[in-house]
């Protein structure tokens, strides 16, 4: 359970950083990058261990969660242009 709190927190922080970097007004609103970051982190947290790539609670797991959230927030930014 504690790992999932970290996963959602990482996704939220990645979304906040994405919103700060991209200061333009977007149709998704203020919270959309945070929700997308949290969704990307949760997706990686479910798929990675299921595929045997990494486990939550380890450094590779948190790195994969962070990268996944960042990729989805970046794709959200590109899609709104």
mmCIF file of the N, C-alpha and C atoms, coordinates in Angstrom:
data_MODEL
# 
_entry.id   MODEL 
# 
loop_
_atom_site.group_PDB 
_atom_site.id 
_atom_site.type_symbol 
_atom_site.label_atom_id 
_atom_site.label_alt_id 
_atom_site.label_comp_id 
_atom_site.label_asym_id 
_atom_site.label_entity_id 
_atom_site.label_seq_id 
_atom_site.pdbx_PDB_ins_code 
_atom_site.Cartn_x 
_atom_site.Cartn_y 
_atom_site.Cartn_z 
_atom_site.occupancy 
_atom_site.B_iso_or_equiv 
_atom_site.pdbx_formal_charge 
_atom_site.auth_seq_id 
_atom_site.auth_comp_id 
_atom_site.auth_asym_id 
_atom_site.auth_atom_id 
_atom_site.pdbx_PDB_model_num 
ATOM 1   N N  . UNK A 1 1  ? 0.813  -1.191 0.000   1.00 0.00 ? 1  UNK A N  1 
ATOM 2   C CA . UNK A 1 1  ? 0.000  0.000  0.000   1.00 0.00 ? 1  UNK A CA 1 
ATOM 3   C C  . UNK A 1 1  ? 0.860  1.260  0.000   1.00 0.00 ? 1  UNK A C  1 
ATOM 4   N N  . UNK A 1 2  ? 1.929  1.219  0.772   1.00 0.00 ? 2  UNK A N  1 
ATOM 5   C CA . UNK A 1 2  ? 2.823  2.380  0.834   1.00 0.00 ? 2  UNK A CA 1 
ATOM 6   C C  . UNK A 1 2  ? 3.456  2.672  -0.516  1.00 0.00 ? 2  UNK A C  1 
ATOM 7   N N  . UNK A 1 3  ? 3.751  1.619  -1.274  1.00 0.00 ? 3  UNK A N  1 
ATOM 8   C CA . UNK A 1 3  ? 4.347  1.821  -2.595  1.00 0.00 ? 3  UNK A CA 1 
ATOM 9   C C  . UNK A 1 3  ? 3.401  2.573  -3.510  1.00 0.00 ? 3  UNK A C  1 
ATOM 10  N N  . UNK A 1 4  ? 2.102  2.305  -3.424  1.00 0.00 ? 4  UNK A N  1 
ATOM 11  C CA . UNK A 1 4  ? 1.134  2.989  -4.283  1.00 0.00 ? 4  UNK A CA 1 
ATOM 12  C C  . UNK A 1 4  ? 1.023  4.462  -3.940  1.00 0.00 ? 4  UNK A C  1 
ATOM 13  N N  . UNK A 1 5  ? 1.189  4.802  -2.684  1.00 0.00 ? 5  UNK A N  1 
ATOM 14  C CA . UNK A 1 5  ? 1.199  6.221  -2.325  1.00 0.00 ? 5  UNK A CA 1 
ATOM 15  C C  . UNK A 1 5  ? 2.394  6.920  -2.955  1.00 0.00 ? 5  UNK A C  1 
ATOM 16  N N  . UNK A 1 6  ? 3.535  6.249  -2.950  1.00 0.00 ? 6  UNK A N  1 
ATOM 17  C CA . UNK A 1 6  ? 4.720  6.812  -3.606  1.00 0.00 ? 6  UNK A CA 1 
ATOM 18  C C  . UNK A 1 6  ? 4.499  6.938  -5.107  1.00 0.00 ? 6  UNK A C  1 
ATOM 19  N N  . UNK A 1 7  ? 3.901  5.926  -5.704  1.00 0.00 ? 7  UNK A N  1 
ATOM 20  C CA . UNK A 1 7  ? 3.647  5.943  -7.150  1.00 0.00 ? 7  UNK A CA 1 
ATOM 21  C C  . UNK A 1 7  ? 2.755  7.129  -7.520  1.00 0.00 ? 7  UNK A C  1 
ATOM 22  N N  . UNK A 1 8  ? 1.658  7.299  -6.808  1.00 0.00 ? 8  UNK A N  1 
ATOM 23  C CA . UNK A 1 8  ? 0.752  8.408  -7.111  1.00 0.00 ? 8  UNK A CA 1 
ATOM 24  C C  . UNK A 1 8  ? 1.404  9.750  -6.799  1.00 0.00 ? 8  UNK A C  1 
ATOM 25  N N  . UNK A 1 9  ? 2.210  9.801  -5.753  1.00 0.00 ? 9  UNK A N  1 
ATOM 26  C CA . UNK A 1 9  ? 2.926  11.040 -5.431  1.00 0.00 ? 9  UNK A CA 1 
ATOM 27  C C  . UNK A 1 9  ? 3.933  11.408 -6.502  1.00 0.00 ? 9  UNK A C  1 
ATOM 28  N N  . UNK A 1 10 ? 4.651  10.416 -7.002  1.00 0.00 ? 10 UNK A N  1 
ATOM 29  C CA . UNK A 1 10 ? 5.614  10.666 -8.080  1.00 0.00 ? 10 UNK A CA 1 
ATOM 30  C C  . UNK A 1 10 ? 4.885  11.168 -9.324  1.00 0.00 ? 10 UNK A C  1 
ATOM 31  N N  . UNK A 1 11 ? 3.783  10.531 -9.673  1.00 0.00 ? 11 UNK A N  1 
ATOM 32  C CA . UNK A 1 11 ? 3.011  10.966 -10.830 1.00 0.00 ? 11 UNK A CA 1 
ATOM 33  C C  . UNK A 1 11 ? 2.487  12.380 -10.667 1.00 0.00 ? 11 UNK A C  1 
ATOM 34  N N  . UNK A 1 12 ? 2.051  12.727 -9.473  1.00 0.00 ? 12 UNK A N  1 
ATOM 35  C CA . UNK A 1 12 ? 1.554  14.073 -9.210  1.00 0.00 ? 12 UNK A CA 1 
ATOM 36  C C  . UNK A 1 12 ? 2.669  15.100 -9.362  1.00 0.00 ? 12 UNK A C  1 
ATOM 37  N N  . UNK A 1 13 ? 3.835  14.806 -8.793  1.00 0.00 ? 13 UNK A N  1 
ATOM 38  C CA . UNK A 1 13 ? 4.971  15.739 -8.877  1.00 0.00 ? 13 UNK A CA 1 
ATOM 39  C C  . UNK A 1 13 ? 5.426  15.904 -10.319 1.00 0.00 ? 13 UNK A C  1 
ATOM 40  N N  . UNK A 1 14 ? 5.470  14.829 -11.083 1.00 0.00 ? 14 UNK A N  1 
ATOM 41  C CA . UNK A 1 14 ? 5.841  14.925 -12.498 1.00 0.00 ? 14 UNK A CA 1 
ATOM 42  C C  . UNK A 1 14 ? 4.830  15.805 -13.235 1.00 0.00 ? 14 UNK A C  1 
ATOM 43  N N  . UNK A 1 15 ? 3.545  15.661 -12.920 1.00 0.00 ? 15 UNK A N  1 
ATOM 44  C CA . UNK A 1 15 ? 2.529  16.507 -13.535 1.00 0.00 ? 15 UNK A CA 1 
ATOM 45  C C  . UNK A 1 15 ? 2.673  17.973 -13.167 1.00 0.00 ? 15 UNK A C  1 
ATOM 46  N N  . UNK A 1 16 ? 3.008  18.241 -11.908 1.00 0.00 ? 16 UNK A N  1 
ATOM 47  C CA . UNK A 1 16 ? 3.227  19.625 -11.470 1.00 0.00 ? 16 UNK A CA 1 
ATOM 48  C C  . UNK A 1 16 ? 4.414  20.234 -12.209 1.00 0.00 ? 16 UNK A C  1 
ATOM 49  N N  . UNK A 1 17 ? 5.488  19.475 -12.314 1.00 0.00 ? 17 UNK A N  1 
ATOM 50  C CA . UNK A 1 17 ? 6.666  19.976 -13.031 1.00 0.00 ? 17 UNK A CA 1 
ATOM 51  C C  . UNK A 1 17 ? 6.331  20.226 -14.492 1.00 0.00 ? 17 UNK A C  1 
ATOM 52  N N  . UNK A 1 18 ? 5.561  19.325 -15.103 1.00 0.00 ? 18 UNK A N  1 
ATOM 53  C CA . UNK A 1 18 ? 5.140  19.527 -16.487 1.00 0.00 ? 18 UNK A CA 1 
ATOM 54  C C  . UNK A 1 18 ? 4.287  20.771 -16.652 1.00 0.00 ? 18 UNK A C  1 
ATOM 55  N N  . UNK A 1 19 ? 3.433  21.050 -15.685 1.00 0.00 ? 19 UNK A N  1 
ATOM 56  C CA . UNK A 1 19 ? 2.589  22.245 -15.754 1.00 0.00 ? 19 UNK A CA 1 
ATOM 57  C C  . UNK A 1 19 ? 3.419  23.507 -15.560 1.00 0.00 ? 19 UNK A C  1 
ATOM 58  N N  . UNK A 1 20 ? 4.416  23.446 -14.688 1.00 0.00 ? 20 UNK A N  1 
ATOM 59  C CA . UNK A 1 20 ? 5.284  24.606 -14.467 1.00 0.00 ? 20 UNK A CA 1 
ATOM 60  C C  . UNK A 1 20 ? 6.117  24.898 -15.709 1.00 0.00 ? 20 UNK A C  1 
ATOM 61  N N  . UNK A 1 21 ? 6.647  23.861 -16.337 1.00 0.00 ? 21 UNK A N  1 
ATOM 62  C CA . UNK A 1 21 ? 7.474  24.044 -17.532 1.00 0.00 ? 21 UNK A CA 1 
ATOM 63  C C  . UNK A 1 21 ? 6.636  24.620 -18.666 1.00 0.00 ? 21 UNK A C  1 
ATOM 64  N N  . UNK A 1 22 ? 5.434  24.120 -18.819 1.00 0.00 ? 22 UNK A N  1 
ATOM 65  C CA . UNK A 1 22 ? 4.552  24.582 -19.898 1.00 0.00 ? 22 UNK A CA 1 
ATOM 66  C C  . UNK A 1 22 ? 3.535  25.551 -19.301 1.00 0.00 ? 22 UNK A C  1 
ATOM 67  N N  . UNK A 1 23 ? 3.816  26.791 -19.406 1.00 0.00 ? 23 UNK A N  1 
ATOM 68  C CA . UNK A 1 23 ? 2.985  27.812 -18.780 1.00 0.00 ? 23 UNK A CA 1 
ATOM 69  C C  . UNK A 1 23 ? 1.845  28.281 -19.668 1.00 0.00 ? 23 UNK A C  1 
ATOM 70  N N  . UNK A 1 24 ? 1.666  27.656 -20.786 1.00 0.00 ? 24 UNK A N  1 
ATOM 71  C CA . UNK A 1 24 ? 0.584  28.054 -21.690 1.00 0.00 ? 24 UNK A CA 1 
ATOM 72  C C  . UNK A 1 24 ? -0.759 27.604 -21.127 1.00 0.00 ? 24 UNK A C  1 
ATOM 73  N N  . UNK A 1 25 ? -1.787 28.245 -21.603 1.00 0.00 ? 25 UNK A N  1 
ATOM 74  C CA . UNK A 1 25 ? -3.132 27.866 -21.205 1.00 0.00 ? 25 UNK A CA 1 
ATOM 75  C C  . UNK A 1 25 ? -3.571 26.697 -22.083 1.00 0.00 ? 25 UNK A C  1 
ATOM 76  N N  . UNK A 1 26 ? -4.022 25.627 -21.457 1.00 0.00 ? 26 UNK A N  1 
ATOM 77  C CA . UNK A 1 26 ? -4.440 24.479 -22.245 1.00 0.00 ? 26 UNK A CA 1 
ATOM 78  C C  . UNK A 1 26 ? -5.878 24.100 -21.906 1.00 0.00 ? 26 UNK A C  1 
ATOM 79  N N  . UNK A 1 27 ? -6.567 23.447 -22.836 1.00 0.00 ? 27 UNK A N  1 
ATOM 80  C CA . UNK A 1 27 ? -7.970 23.128 -22.622 1.00 0.00 ? 27 UNK A CA 1 
ATOM 81  C C  . UNK A 1 27 ? -8.207 22.108 -21.519 1.00 0.00 ? 27 UNK A C  1 
ATOM 82  N N  . UNK A 1 28 ? -7.191 21.388 -21.110 1.00 0.00 ? 28 UNK A N  1 
ATOM 83  C CA . UNK A 1 28 ? -7.348 20.383 -20.069 1.00 0.00 ? 28 UNK A CA 1 
ATOM 84  C C  . UNK A 1 28 ? -7.483 20.959 -18.681 1.00 0.00 ? 28 UNK A C  1 
ATOM 85  N N  . UNK A 1 29 ? -7.132 22.207 -18.513 1.00 0.00 ? 29 UNK A N  1 
ATOM 86  C CA . UNK A 1 29 ? -7.233 22.822 -17.206 1.00 0.00 ? 29 UNK A CA 1 
ATOM 87  C C  . UNK A 1 29 ? -5.962 22.668 -16.391 1.00 0.00 ? 29 UNK A C  1 
ATOM 88  N N  . UNK A 1 30 ? -6.039 23.105 -15.156 1.00 0.00 ? 30 UNK A N  1 
ATOM 89  C CA . UNK A 1 30 ? -4.866 23.115 -14.290 1.00 0.00 ? 30 UNK A CA 1 
ATOM 90  C C  . UNK A 1 30 ? -4.478 21.715 -13.828 1.00 0.00 ? 30 UNK A C  1 
ATOM 91  N N  . UNK A 1 31 ? -5.445 20.857 -13.536 1.00 0.00 ? 31 UNK A N  1 
ATOM 92  C CA . UNK A 1 31 ? -5.152 19.561 -12.934 1.00 0.00 ? 31 UNK A CA 1 
ATOM 93  C C  . UNK A 1 31 ? -4.909 18.438 -13.938 1.00 0.00 ? 31 UNK A C  1 
ATOM 94  N N  . UNK A 1 32 ? -5.125 18.684 -15.211 1.00 0.00 ? 32 UNK A N  1 
ATOM 95  C CA . UNK A 1 32 ? -4.974 17.627 -16.205 1.00 0.00 ? 32 UNK A CA 1 
ATOM 96  C C  . UNK A 1 32 ? -3.563 17.026 -16.236 1.00 0.00 ? 32 UNK A C  1 
ATOM 97  N N  . UNK A 1 33 ? -2.477 17.819 -16.242 1.00 0.00 ? 33 UNK A N  1 
ATOM 98  C CA . UNK A 1 33 ? -1.151 17.195 -16.234 1.00 0.00 ? 33 UNK A CA 1 
ATOM 99  C C  . UNK A 1 33 ? -0.898 16.348 -14.989 1.00 0.00 ? 33 UNK A C  1 
ATOM 100 N N  . UNK A 1 34 ? -1.433 16.754 -13.841 1.00 0.00 ? 34 UNK A N  1 
ATOM 101 C CA . UNK A 1 34 ? -1.258 15.977 -12.631 1.00 0.00 ? 34 UNK A CA 1 
ATOM 102 C C  . UNK A 1 34 ? -1.981 14.631 -12.733 1.00 0.00 ? 34 UNK A C  1 
ATOM 103 N N  . UNK A 1 35 ? -3.206 14.665 -13.267 1.00 0.00 ? 35 UNK A N  1 
ATOM 104 C CA . UNK A 1 35 ? -3.963 13.422 -13.418 1.00 0.00 ? 35 UNK A CA 1 
ATOM 105 C C  . UNK A 1 35 ? -3.317 12.487 -14.440 1.00 0.00 ? 35 UNK A C  1 
ATOM 106 N N  . UNK A 1 36 ? -2.814 13.057 -15.518 1.00 0.00 ? 36 UNK A N  1 
ATOM 107 C CA . UNK A 1 36 ? -2.134 12.240 -16.532 1.00 0.00 ? 36 UNK A CA 1 
ATOM 108 C C  . UNK A 1 36 ? -0.843 11.646 -15.960 1.00 0.00 ? 36 UNK A C  1 
ATOM 109 N N  . UNK A 1 37 ? -0.109 12.429 -15.183 1.00 0.00 ? 37 UNK A N  1 
ATOM 110 C CA . UNK A 1 37 ? 1.103  11.923 -14.541 1.00 0.00 ? 37 UNK A CA 1 
ATOM 111 C C  . UNK A 1 37 ? 0.803  10.789 -13.577 1.00 0.00 ? 37 UNK A C  1 
ATOM 112 N N  . UNK A 1 38 ? -0.246 10.954 -12.801 1.00 0.00 ? 38 UNK A N  1 
ATOM 113 C CA . UNK A 1 38 ? -0.634 9.903  -11.864 1.00 0.00 ? 38 UNK A CA 1 
ATOM 114 C C  . UNK A 1 38 ? -1.109 8.650  -12.603 1.00 0.00 ? 38 UNK A C  1 
ATOM 115 N N  . UNK A 1 39 ? -1.825 8.855  -13.702 1.00 0.00 ? 39 UNK A N  1 
ATOM 116 C CA . UNK A 1 39 ? -2.267 7.718  -14.506 1.00 0.00 ? 39 UNK A CA 1 
ATOM 117 C C  . UNK A 1 39 ? -1.112 6.979  -15.151 1.00 0.00 ? 39 UNK A C  1 
ATOM 118 N N  . UNK A 1 40 ? -0.138 7.729  -15.659 1.00 0.00 ? 40 UNK A N  1 
ATOM 119 C CA . UNK A 1 40 ? 1.037  7.094  -16.259 1.00 0.00 ? 40 UNK A CA 1 
ATOM 120 C C  . UNK A 1 40 ? 1.854  6.329  -15.239 1.00 0.00 ? 40 UNK A C  1 
ATOM 121 N N  . UNK A 1 41 ? 1.975  6.881  -14.059 1.00 0.00 ? 41 UNK A N  1 
ATOM 122 C CA . UNK A 1 41 ? 2.704  6.202  -12.995 1.00 0.00 ? 41 UNK A CA 1 
ATOM 123 C C  . UNK A 1 41 ? 1.977  4.928  -12.572 1.00 0.00 ? 41 UNK A C  1 
ATOM 124 N N  . UNK A 1 42 ? 0.655  5.017  -12.452 1.00 0.00 ? 42 UNK A N  1 
ATOM 125 C CA . UNK A 1 42 ? -0.125 3.843  -12.061 1.00 0.00 ? 42 UNK A CA 1 
ATOM 126 C C  . UNK A 1 42 ? -0.075 2.762  -13.137 1.00 0.00 ? 42 UNK A C  1 
ATOM 127 N N  . UNK A 1 43 ? -0.106 3.171  -14.388 1.00 0.00 ? 43 UNK A N  1 
ATOM 128 C CA . UNK A 1 43 ? -0.018 2.207  -15.485 1.00 0.00 ? 43 UNK A CA 1 
ATOM 129 C C  . UNK A 1 43 ? 1.308  1.451  -15.446 1.00 0.00 ? 43 UNK A C  1 
ATOM 130 N N  . UNK A 1 44 ? 2.392  2.169  -15.250 1.00 0.00 ? 44 UNK A N  1 
ATOM 131 C CA . UNK A 1 44 ? 3.697  1.517  -15.159 1.00 0.00 ? 44 UNK A CA 1 
ATOM 132 C C  . UNK A 1 44 ? 3.785  0.634  -13.924 1.00 0.00 ? 44 UNK A C  1 
ATOM 133 N N  . UNK A 1 45 ? 3.166  1.074  -12.827 1.00 0.00 ? 45 UNK A N  1 
ATOM 134 C CA . UNK A 1 45 ? 3.212  0.290  -11.593 1.00 0.00 ? 45 UNK A CA 1 
ATOM 135 C C  . UNK A 1 45 ? 2.421  -1.010 -11.716 1.00 0.00 ? 45 UNK A C  1 
ATOM 136 N N  . UNK A 1 46 ? 1.441  -1.045 -12.611 1.00 0.00 ? 46 UNK A N  1 
ATOM 137 C CA . UNK A 1 46 ? 0.677  -2.277 -12.815 1.00 0.00 ? 46 UNK A CA 1 
ATOM 138 C C  . UNK A 1 46 ? 1.323  -3.178 -13.855 1.00 0.00 ? 46 UNK A C  1 
ATOM 139 N N  . UNK A 1 47 ? 1.782  -2.575 -14.955 1.00 0.00 ? 47 UNK A N  1 
ATOM 140 C CA . UNK A 1 47 ? 2.307  -3.390 -16.056 1.00 0.00 ? 47 UNK A CA 1 
ATOM 141 C C  . UNK A 1 47 ? 3.718  -3.922 -15.804 1.00 0.00 ? 47 UNK A C  1 
ATOM 142 N N  . UNK A 1 48 ? 4.583  -3.106 -15.195 1.00 0.00 ? 48 UNK A N  1 
ATOM 143 C CA . UNK A 1 48 ? 5.968  -3.524 -14.975 1.00 0.00 ? 48 UNK A CA 1 
ATOM 144 C C  . UNK A 1 48 ? 6.106  -4.799 -14.165 1.00 0.00 ? 48 UNK A C  1 
ATOM 145 N N  . UNK A 1 49 ? 5.511  -4.864 -12.967 1.00 0.00 ? 49 UNK A N  1 
ATOM 146 C CA . UNK A 1 49 ? 5.604  -6.101 -12.191 1.00 0.00 ? 49 UNK A CA 1 
ATOM 147 C C  . UNK A 1 49 ? 4.885  -7.276 -12.851 1.00 0.00 ? 49 UNK A C  1 
ATOM 148 N N  . UNK A 1 50 ? 3.776  -6.999 -13.555 1.00 0.00 ? 50 UNK A N  1 
ATOM 149 C CA . UNK A 1 50 ? 3.052  -8.086 -14.222 1.00 0.00 ? 50 UNK A CA 1 
ATOM 150 C C  . UNK A 1 50 ? 3.890  -8.715 -15.327 1.00 0.00 ? 50 UNK A C  1 
ATOM 151 N N  . UNK A 1 51 ? 4.730  -7.891 -15.961 1.00 0.00 ? 51 UNK A N  1 
ATOM 152 C CA . UNK A 1 51 ? 5.599  -8.397 -17.023 1.00 0.00 ? 51 UNK A CA 1 
ATOM 153 C C  . UNK A 1 51 ? 6.935  -8.891 -16.481 1.00 0.00 ? 51 UNK A C  1 
ATOM 154 N N  . UNK A 1 52 ? 7.171  -8.718 -15.192 1.00 0.00 ? 52 UNK A N  1 
ATOM 155 C CA . UNK A 1 52 ? 8.404  -9.174 -14.582 1.00 0.00 ? 52 UNK A CA 1 
ATOM 156 C C  . UNK A 1 52 ? 9.591  -8.264 -14.840 1.00 0.00 ? 52 UNK A C  1 
ATOM 157 N N  . UNK A 1 53 ? 9.338  -7.016 -15.219 1.00 0.00 ? 53 UNK A N  1 
ATOM 158 C CA . UNK A 1 53 ? 10.426 -6.092 -15.539 1.00 0.00 ? 53 UNK A CA 1 
ATOM 159 C C  . UNK A 1 53 ? 11.044 -5.460 -14.293 1.00 0.00 ? 53 UNK A C  1 
ATOM 160 N N  . UNK A 1 54 ? 10.223 -5.127 -13.315 1.00 0.00 ? 54 UNK A N  1 
ATOM 161 C CA . UNK A 1 54 ? 10.691 -4.513 -12.073 1.00 0.00 ? 54 UNK A CA 1 
ATOM 162 C C  . UNK A 1 54 ? 9.632  -4.736 -11.005 1.00 0.00 ? 54 UNK A C  1 
ATOM 163 N N  . UNK A 1 55 ? 9.970  -4.394 -9.786  1.00 0.00 ? 55 UNK A N  1 
ATOM 164 C CA . UNK A 1 55 ? 9.033  -4.517 -8.675  1.00 0.00 ? 55 UNK A CA 1 
ATOM 165 C C  . UNK A 1 55 ? 8.911  -3.185 -7.966  1.00 0.00 ? 55 UNK A C  1 
ATOM 166 N N  . UNK A 1 56 ? 7.724  -2.891 -7.459  1.00 0.00 ? 56 UNK A N  1 
ATOM 167 C CA . UNK A 1 56 ? 7.525  -1.661 -6.712  1.00 0.00 ? 56 UNK A CA 1 
ATOM 168 C C  . UNK A 1 56 ? 8.330  -1.705 -5.422  1.00 0.00 ? 56 UNK A C  1 
ATOM 169 N N  . UNK A 1 57 ? 8.776  -0.564 -4.999  1.00 0.00 ? 57 UNK A N  1 
ATOM 170 C CA . UNK A 1 57 ? 9.576  -0.485 -3.783  1.00 0.00 ? 57 UNK A CA 1 
ATOM 171 C C  . UNK A 1 57 ? 11.059 -0.574 -4.044  1.00 0.00 ? 57 UNK A C  1 
ATOM 172 N N  . UNK A 1 58 ? 11.446 -0.717 -5.313  1.00 0.00 ? 58 UNK A N  1 
ATOM 173 C CA . UNK A 1 58 ? 12.866 -0.767 -5.671  1.00 0.00 ? 58 UNK A CA 1 
ATOM 174 C C  . UNK A 1 58 ? 13.193 0.460  -6.522  1.00 0.00 ? 58 UNK A C  1 
ATOM 175 N N  . UNK A 1 59 ? 14.462 0.776  -6.610  1.00 0.00 ? 59 UNK A N  1 
ATOM 176 C CA . UNK A 1 59 ? 14.885 1.942  -7.388  1.00 0.00 ? 59 UNK A CA 1 
ATOM 177 C C  . UNK A 1 59 ? 14.509 1.808  -8.867  1.00 0.00 ? 59 UNK A C  1 
ATOM 178 N N  . UNK A 1 60 ? 14.723 0.648  -9.516  1.00 0.00 ? 60 UNK A N  1 
ATOM 179 C CA . UNK A 1 60 ? 14.288 0.548  -10.918 1.00 0.00 ? 60 UNK A CA 1 
ATOM 180 C C  . UNK A 1 60 ? 12.779 0.731  -11.076 1.00 0.00 ? 60 UNK A C  1 
ATOM 181 N N  . UNK A 1 61 ? 12.017 0.289  -10.099 1.00 0.00 ? 61 UNK A N  1 
ATOM 182 C CA . UNK A 1 61 ? 10.568 0.467  -10.157 1.00 0.00 ? 61 UNK A CA 1 
ATOM 183 C C  . UNK A 1 61 ? 10.174 1.928  -10.103 1.00 0.00 ? 61 UNK A C  1 
ATOM 184 N N  . UNK A 1 62 ? 10.764 2.668  -9.168  1.00 0.00 ? 62 UNK A N  1 
ATOM 185 C CA . UNK A 1 62 ? 10.449 4.094  -9.066  1.00 0.00 ? 62 UNK A CA 1 
ATOM 186 C C  . UNK A 1 62 ? 10.962 4.871  -10.276 1.00 0.00 ? 62 UNK A C  1 
ATOM 187 N N  . UNK A 1 63 ? 12.088 4.474  -10.827 1.00 0.00 ? 63 UNK A N  1 
ATOM 188 C CA . UNK A 1 63 ? 12.602 5.120  -12.030 1.00 0.00 ? 63 UNK A CA 1 
ATOM 189 C C  . UNK A 1 63 ? 11.666 4.874  -13.213 1.00 0.00 ? 63 UNK A C  1 
ATOM 190 N N  . UNK A 1 64 ? 11.187 3.650  -13.358 1.00 0.00 ? 64 UNK A N  1 
ATOM 191 C CA . UNK A 1 64 ? 10.270 3.333  -14.454 1.00 0.00 ? 64 UNK A CA 1 
ATOM 192 C C  . UNK A 1 64 ? 8.948  4.080  -14.300 1.00 0.00 ? 64 UNK A C  1 
ATOM 193 N N  . UNK A 1 65 ? 8.467  4.213  -13.076 1.00 0.00 ? 65 UNK A N  1 
ATOM 194 C CA . UNK A 1 65 ? 7.236  4.946  -12.817 1.00 0.00 ? 65 UNK A CA 1 
ATOM 195 C C  . UNK A 1 65 ? 7.410  6.414  -13.190 1.00 0.00 ? 65 UNK A C  1 
ATOM 196 N N  . UNK A 1 66 ? 8.550  6.993  -12.813 1.00 0.00 ? 66 UNK A N  1 
ATOM 197 C CA . UNK A 1 66 ? 8.826  8.394  -13.106 1.00 0.00 ? 66 UNK A CA 1 
ATOM 198 C C  . UNK A 1 66 ? 8.920  8.631  -14.610 1.00 0.00 ? 66 UNK A C  1 
ATOM 199 N N  . UNK A 1 67 ? 9.641  7.773  -15.298 1.00 0.00 ? 67 UNK A N  1 
ATOM 200 C CA . UNK A 1 67 ? 9.807  7.922  -16.752 1.00 0.00 ? 67 UNK A CA 1 
ATOM 201 C C  . UNK A 1 67 ? 8.460  7.751  -17.462 1.00 0.00 ? 67 UNK A C  1 
ATOM 202 N N  . UNK A 1 68 ? 7.671  6.793  -17.036 1.00 0.00 ? 68 UNK A N  1 
ATOM 203 C CA . UNK A 1 68 ? 6.366  6.576  -17.654 1.00 0.00 ? 68 UNK A CA 1 
ATOM 204 C C  . UNK A 1 68 ? 5.460  7.792  -17.470 1.00 0.00 ? 68 UNK A C  1 
ATOM 205 N N  . UNK A 1 69 ? 5.442  8.340  -16.274 1.00 0.00 ? 69 UNK A N  1 
ATOM 206 C CA . UNK A 1 69 ? 4.621  9.533  -16.030 1.00 0.00 ? 69 UNK A CA 1 
ATOM 207 C C  . UNK A 1 69 ? 5.110  10.708 -16.863 1.00 0.00 ? 69 UNK A C  1 
ATOM 208 N N  . UNK A 1 70 ? 6.424  10.877 -16.960 1.00 0.00 ? 70 UNK A N  1 
ATOM 209 C CA . UNK A 1 70 ? 6.981  11.992 -17.730 1.00 0.00 ? 70 UNK A CA 1 
ATOM 210 C C  . UNK A 1 70 ? 6.653  11.854 -19.215 1.00 0.00 ? 70 UNK A C  1 
ATOM 211 N N  . UNK A 1 71 ? 6.696  10.642 -19.736 1.00 0.00 ? 71 UNK A N  1 
ATOM 212 C CA . UNK A 1 71 ? 6.377  10.427 -21.147 1.00 0.00 ? 71 UNK A CA 1 
ATOM 213 C C  . UNK A 1 71 ? 4.922  10.782 -21.426 1.00 0.00 ? 71 UNK A C  1 
ATOM 214 N N  . UNK A 1 72 ? 4.018  10.364 -20.559 1.00 0.00 ? 72 UNK A N  1 
ATOM 215 C CA . UNK A 1 72 ? 2.614  10.673 -20.798 1.00 0.00 ? 72 UNK A CA 1 
ATOM 216 C C  . UNK A 1 72 ? 2.317  12.156 -20.640 1.00 0.00 ? 72 UNK A C  1 
ATOM 217 N N  . UNK A 1 73 ? 2.945  12.824 -19.687 1.00 0.00 ? 73 UNK A N  1 
ATOM 218 C CA . UNK A 1 73 ? 2.751  14.269 -19.554 1.00 0.00 ? 73 UNK A CA 1 
ATOM 219 C C  . UNK A 1 73 ? 3.312  14.981 -20.781 1.00 0.00 ? 73 UNK A C  1 
ATOM 220 N N  . UNK A 1 74 ? 4.451  14.517 -21.295 1.00 0.00 ? 74 UNK A N  1 
ATOM 221 C CA . UNK A 1 74 ? 5.013  15.098 -22.516 1.00 0.00 ? 74 UNK A CA 1 
ATOM 222 C C  . UNK A 1 74 ? 4.075  14.882 -23.696 1.00 0.00 ? 74 UNK A C  1 
ATOM 223 N N  . UNK A 1 75 ? 3.500  13.687 -23.825 1.00 0.00 ? 75 UNK A N  1 
ATOM 224 C CA . UNK A 1 75 ? 2.568  13.423 -24.918 1.00 0.00 ? 75 UNK A CA 1 
ATOM 225 C C  . UNK A 1 75 ? 1.319  14.286 -24.798 1.00 0.00 ? 75 UNK A C  1 
ATOM 226 N N  . UNK A 1 76 ? 0.884  14.561 -23.584 1.00 0.00 ? 76 UNK A N  1 
ATOM 227 C CA . UNK A 1 76 ? -0.242 15.467 -23.390 1.00 0.00 ? 76 UNK A CA 1 
ATOM 228 C C  . UNK A 1 76 ? 0.113  16.862 -23.884 1.00 0.00 ? 76 UNK A C  1 
ATOM 229 N N  . UNK A 1 77 ? 1.326  17.297 -23.604 1.00 0.00 ? 77 UNK A N  1 
ATOM 230 C CA . UNK A 1 77 ? 1.784  18.613 -24.042 1.00 0.00 ? 77 UNK A CA 1 
ATOM 231 C C  . UNK A 1 77 ? 1.827  18.680 -25.572 1.00 0.00 ? 77 UNK A C  1 
ATOM 232 N N  . UNK A 1 78 ? 2.334  17.653 -26.199 1.00 0.00 ? 78 UNK A N  1 
ATOM 233 C CA . UNK A 1 78 ? 2.448  17.625 -27.660 1.00 0.00 ? 78 UNK A CA 1 
ATOM 234 C C  . UNK A 1 78 ? 1.061  17.558 -28.288 1.00 0.00 ? 78 UNK A C  1 
ATOM 235 N N  . UNK A 1 79 ? 0.139  16.836 -27.680 1.00 0.00 ? 79 UNK A N  1 
ATOM 236 C CA . UNK A 1 79 ? -1.202 16.675 -28.250 1.00 0.00 ? 79 UNK A CA 1 
ATOM 237 C C  . UNK A 1 79 ? -1.992 17.967 -28.232 1.00 0.00 ? 79 UNK A C  1 
ATOM 238 N N  . UNK A 1 80 ? -1.679 18.862 -27.300 1.00 0.00 ? 80 UNK A N  1 
ATOM 239 C CA . UNK A 1 80 ? -2.418 20.113 -27.186 1.00 0.00 ? 80 UNK A CA 1 
ATOM 240 C C  . UNK A 1 80 ? -1.855 21.224 -28.062 1.00 0.00 ? 80 UNK A C  1 
ATOM 241 N N  . UNK A 1 81 ? -0.845 20.969 -28.818 1.00 0.00 ? 81 UNK A N  1 
ATOM 242 C CA . UNK A 1 81 ? -0.265 22.009 -29.683 1.00 0.00 ? 81 UNK A CA 1 
ATOM 243 C C  . UNK A 1 81 ? -0.919 22.032 -31.021 1.00 0.00 ? 81 UNK A C  1 
# 
